């Protein structure tokens, strides 16, 4: 019978590292937008973030809640 591996201190103390969260499934359009975003420079990302914040501030609160719930 093979010997079992020795327990680690983190395992004995209950501090074992948590499993990483599963990545969310993205729609093709979301994946394409994320790919484009990652190609931007930091300055471009900042501009886009500012623009998106502006657009979201113009949306009624009920529309934003409805869109994020789906």
Secondary structure, 3 states (H helix, E strand, C coil): CCCCCCCCHHHHHCCCCCCCCCCCCCCHHHHHHHHHHHHCCHHHHHHHHHHHHHHHHHCCHHHHHHHHHC
